[in-house]
């Protein structure tokens, strides 16, 4: 069963942590500020006392800093709420096939790495190069083209070898030529079924066959 991590169990955001730390520091500093202010009043020159407006100005300045920190805390709360809404909305994609703006795709023992591809013109000859997470070339093969768009699925098999590539995330690079032998720009877009959504550093991410993508990279959702 696929689950969506509960927002209540998510670690506090950087904004929340910073606001909390600032508030704690402010309380300690404010107590010290009052002690210093009291000592200043008790030890001032009675023949030349400090103008009361100067004390007022110091209090106002400190109050402004306190207000700014409270505003940051409020902003952090708003951002967290918006993030939770985004997580809830993204959960509707679980179980659906999506296309994302990425040239990387996940491969495991039961599901191949999959991409759609789009050419700037009709592609007559298309070569696919697949690299692993370290950038090493794992497989190179020809793809049937003859159009401007198409799809490519790779099960981990390696040409001329009985070995199967291990599970992981792989990158697809495409080199296309038209019927006249001129280069054609071809862009791969990963596809797959969403099996999990989660919040990572304030960004909603989708898990597709072991690969992670930001939710805003989704370009198409299929039923």
C-alpha positions as CSV (number, residue, x, y, z in Angstrom):
1,X,0.0,0.0,0.0
2,X,1.3,3.4,-1.0
3,X,1.3,6.0,1.7
4,X,1.8,9.8,1.9
5,X,3.9,10.9,4.8
6,X,1.9,12.9,7.3
7,X,2.6,16.6,7.5
8,X,2.5,16.4,11.3
9,X,5.5,14.1,11.2
10,X,7.5,16.2,8.9
11,X,10.7,17.9,10.4
12,X,10.3,21.6,11.1
13,X,11.2,23.9,8.2
14,X,14.4,26.0,8.2
15,X,12.2,29.1,8.6
16,X,10.5,27.6,11.7
17,X,13.8,26.6,13.2
18,X,15.4,30.0,12.6
19,X,12.4,31.8,14.0
20,X,12.3,29.6,17.1
21,X,16.0,30.1,17.7
22,X,15.8,33.9,17.2
23,X,12.8,34.1,19.6
24,X,14.7,32.2,22.3
25,X,17.7,34.4,21.8
26,X,15.6,37.5,21.9
27,X,14.0,36.6,25.2
28,X,17.4,36.1,26.8
29,X,18.8,39.3,25.3
30,X,15.7,41.2,26.3
31,X,16.2,40.3,30.0
32,X,19.8,41.3,29.7
33,X,18.7,44.6,28.0
34,X,16.4,45.4,30.9
35,X,19.1,44.7,33.4
36,X,21.5,47.0,31.6
37,X,18.8,49.7,31.1
38,X,18.0,49.6,34.9
39,X,21.7,49.8,35.8
40,X,22.1,52.7,33.4
41,X,19.2,54.6,35.0
42,X,20.5,53.8,38.5
43,X,24.1,54.9,37.8
44,X,23.4,58.0,35.6
45,X,24.8,61.4,36.6
46,X,22.1,63.0,38.8
47,X,23.3,66.4,37.7
48,X,23.1,65.5,34.0
49,X,20.4,62.7,33.7
50,X,19.7,61.0,30.4
51,X,16.7,62.3,28.5
52,X,13.7,60.0,29.0
53,X,13.2,60.1,25.2
54,X,16.5,58.2,24.8
55,X,15.2,55.3,26.9
56,X,12.0,55.3,24.9
57,X,13.9,55.2,21.7
58,X,15.9,52.2,22.8
59,X,12.7,50.3,23.9
60,X,11.1,51.1,20.5
61,X,14.1,49.8,18.6
62,X,14.1,46.6,20.6
63,X,10.3,46.2,20.1
64,X,10.8,46.5,16.3
65,X,13.3,43.7,16.3
66,X,10.9,41.5,18.3
67,X,8.0,42.3,15.9
68,X,10.2,41.3,12.9
69,X,11.0,37.9,14.4
70,X,7.3,37.3,15.1
71,X,6.5,38.2,11.5
72,X,9.1,35.7,10.4
73,X,7.5,33.0,12.5
74,X,4.1,33.8,11.0
75,X,5.6,33.6,7.5
76,X,7.1,30.3,8.3
77,X,3.7,29.0,9.5
78,X,2.1,30.2,6.3
79,X,4.7,28.6,4.1
80,X,4.3,25.3,6.0
81,X,0.5,25.4,5.5
82,X,1.0,26.1,1.7
83,X,3.5,23.2,1.6
84,X,1.0,20.8,3.2
85,X,-1.7,21.9,0.7
86,X,0.8,21.1,-2.2
87,X,1.5,17.7,-0.7
88,X,-2.2,16.9,-0.5
89,X,-2.8,18.0,-4.1
90,X,0.2,16.0,-5.3
91,X,-1.1,12.8,-3.6
92,X,-3.8,12.7,-6.3
93,X,-1.1,11.7,-8.8
94,X,-0.3,8.5,-6.9
95,X,-1.0,5.6,-9.2
96,X,-1.1,7.7,-12.3
97,X,1.4,7.8,-15.2
98,X,3.1,11.2,-15.6
99,X,5.6,12.8,-17.8
100,X,8.3,14.9,-16.2
101,X,10.9,17.4,-17.6
102,X,13.9,15.2,-16.9
103,X,16.3,13.0,-18.9
104,X,16.7,10.6,-15.9
105,X,14.5,7.6,-15.2
106,X,14.4,4.8,-12.7
107,X,15.1,1.1,-13.4
108,X,14.2,-1.9,-11.3
109,X,13.7,-5.6,-11.7
110,X,10.0,-5.4,-12.6
111,X,9.7,-2.0,-14.3
112,X,11.9,-0.6,-17.1
113,X,13.3,2.9,-17.4
114,X,11.0,4.9,-19.7
115,X,11.1,8.1,-21.7
116,X,9.1,10.0,-24.3
117,X,11.2,11.9,-26.8
118,X,10.5,15.0,-28.9
119,X,12.5,16.2,-32.0
120,X,12.8,19.7,-33.4
121,X,12.2,18.1,-36.8
122,X,11.4,14.7,-38.2
123,X,14.1,12.3,-37.0
124,X,15.4,9.7,-39.5
125,X,18.2,8.2,-37.5
126,X,18.2,8.2,-33.7
127,X,20.9,6.9,-31.3
128,X,20.3,6.4,-27.6
129,X,23.1,6.5,-25.0
130,X,22.4,5.5,-21.5
131,X,24.6,6.4,-18.6
132,X,24.5,5.5,-14.9
133,X,24.6,7.8,-11.8
134,X,28.4,8.0,-12.1
135,X,28.3,9.2,-15.7
136,X,29.6,5.9,-17.2
137,X,28.1,4.7,-20.4
138,X,26.1,1.5,-19.9
139,X,24.3,1.0,-23.2
140,X,24.2,2.5,-26.7
141,X,21.6,1.5,-29.3
142,X,19.6,2.7,-32.3
143,X,15.9,3.7,-31.9
144,X,13.3,3.3,-34.6
145,X,12.3,6.9,-35.5
146,X,10.8,8.3,-38.7
147,X,8.8,10.9,-36.8
148,X,9.2,13.9,-34.6
149,X,8.0,12.1,-31.4
150,X,8.3,8.7,-29.9
151,X,8.9,6.6,-26.8
152,X,11.8,4.5,-25.5
153,X,11.8,1.8,-22.9
154,X,14.9,0.1,-21.5
155,X,14.8,-3.0,-19.4
156,X,18.5,-2.9,-18.4
157,X,19.6,-5.3,-21.1
158,X,23.1,-4.6,-22.6
159,X,23.8,-5.2,-26.3
160,X,26.2,-8.1,-26.8
161,X,26.1,-9.2,-23.2
162,X,23.9,-11.4,-21.0
163,X,24.4,-9.0,-18.1
164,X,21.5,-6.8,-16.9
165,X,22.2,-3.4,-15.5
166,X,21.5,-3.1,-11.8
167,X,18.6,-1.1,-10.4
168,X,19.1,2.6,-10.2
169,X,18.6,5.9,-11.9
170,X,19.8,6.3,-15.5
171,X,20.2,9.2,-17.9
172,X,19.2,9.1,-21.5
173,X,21.0,11.2,-24.2
174,X,19.7,11.2,-27.8
175,X,21.5,12.1,-31.0
176,X,19.2,12.5,-34.0
177,X,19.7,13.1,-37.7
178,X,17.2,13.9,-40.4
179,X,16.9,12.2,-43.7
180,X,19.6,14.4,-45.1
181,X,22.0,13.7,-42.3
182,X,21.6,17.0,-40.6
183,X,21.6,17.1,-36.8
184,X,18.2,17.3,-35.1
185,X,17.7,18.3,-31.5
186,X,15.9,15.5,-29.6
187,X,14.8,15.9,-26.0
188,X,13.9,13.0,-23.7
189,X,11.2,13.3,-21.0
190,X,11.0,10.6,-18.3
191,X,7.7,8.8,-17.8
192,X,6.4,6.4,-15.2
193,X,3.8,5.7,-12.5
194,X,3.9,7.8,-9.3
195,X,4.2,5.6,-6.3
196,X,4.8,8.1,-3.5
197,X,4.9,11.8,-2.8
198,X,6.7,13.5,0.1
199,X,7.9,16.9,1.3
200,X,11.7,17.4,1.1
201,X,13.2,20.7,2.3
202,X,9.9,22.4,1.7
203,X,9.5,21.0,-1.9
204,X,6.9,18.4,-2.9
205,X,8.7,15.5,-4.6
206,X,7.3,12.6,-6.5
207,X,8.8,9.1,-6.5
208,X,8.6,7.2,-9.8
209,X,10.3,3.8,-10.0
210,X,13.0,4.8,-7.6
211,X,13.7,8.2,-9.1
212,X,12.8,11.5,-7.4
213,X,11.3,14.6,-9.2
214,X,10.0,18.0,-8.1
215,X,6.2,18.1,-8.5
216,X,6.5,21.2,-10.6
217,X,8.5,19.3,-13.3
218,X,5.4,17.3,-14.3
219,X,4.3,18.2,-17.8
220,X,1.5,15.7,-18.4
221,X,-0.7,13.4,-16.3
222,X,-2.4,10.4,-17.8
223,X,-5.5,8.7,-16.4
